[in-house]
Amino acid sequence: MIFSRLLLNKSSSFDDFGVPGTYMSVLLLASWLLICVCIIRGVQSSGKVAYFTAIFPYIVLLVLIIFTATLDGAREGILFYVVPRWKLIGSFKIWQAAASQVFFSLSISFGSLIAYSAASDFHNKFFQQMCIVVSCDCFTGVFAGFAVFATIGFLAKSLNESVETYATASGPGLAFITYPAALAKMPASPFFSIIFFLMLLALGLGSQFASTDVPVTALMEFFPSYAKRRSLLVVITCSVFYLASLPFACPGGIYLFELFQEYTANISLVFIGFFEVISIAYIYGFNRFMNDVEMMLGKRAAQYYLFVTWCITAPILTLVSAYAINQC
């Protein structure tokens, strides 16, 4: 397989880990250099790039949906996507996937939302923006699903197999193996392959901008004397992250990635979210927080809704999600 052998140079097992490959190391370095350049001036630079990383994926998804909807097998793929399978509702894996999707898509527990809020105006209408972001995220997830499953339906039909065979793919397997295989069978496949991988690049850069800004903003908050030396902090942070990510460029790096994805990117985020809610709702105090909201917005926005969700339902649901993930 091209992805496993040519690109990753994947080893036979985790024990045969190897050393970072030149090809992957250079690509990784190029990625971090690009990230460094884009965020080195803070919101002034990353905000301009965000116009591309945020808008371009929607254009690509719209093009893919319009085109793939006309392909043979797209109907079966879309039906597989929209028709509920109620027997799976009691499966812990379903709730694990749902919790992971919410945390990842909204960047909950990553710290990026807090880091970006530091650049906002004090009287910023954050509650209104929160509703817009959550609504757009939900729409985007559903919207992207039509593009993915229409394409998967086409691939399954062309290979005379069931949609479920390919619909269960996830992570790198879906993005770099299953979906490209479907694109390769389409008319004008080079064009769709190019815009698809450009979309992945835009999405990856957008996410990485936010994640990299977290330690930079934290260091500037803890050490105000470095606030005017943001460029130096960005260079140091990107350099450290590049060195820390080199093990993933090894032949056994994909096994390390799967290990991180399984054990650190799921339950740890849920626990971080749980303690964030507890720290604000109970330790800092809900009433004190609402006083801050009133000072910022001039009113205690959605007080009863926030009380029920933050003080009651959110802690309970995060613990239930953590239990569900632990059972998988």
Secondary structure, DSSP 8 states (H G I E B T S, - for coil): -IIIIIIS---SSTTS-----HHHHHHHHHHHHHHHHHHTTTHHHHHHHHHHHHHHHHHHHHHHHHHHTTSTTHHHHHHHHHS--GGGTT-HHHHHHHHHHHHHHTTTTSSHHHHHHTTS-TT--HHHHHHHHHHHHHHHHHHHHHHHHHHHHHHHHHTT--HHHHHT--THHIIIIIHHHHHHTSTTHHHHHHHHHHHHHHHHHHHHHHHHHHHHHHHHHH-GGGGGGHHHHHHHHHHHHHHHHGGGGSTTHHHHHHHHHHHTSSHHHHHHHHHHHHIIIIIIIHHHHHHHHHHHHSS-TTHHHHHHIIIIIHHHHHHHHHHHHHH-
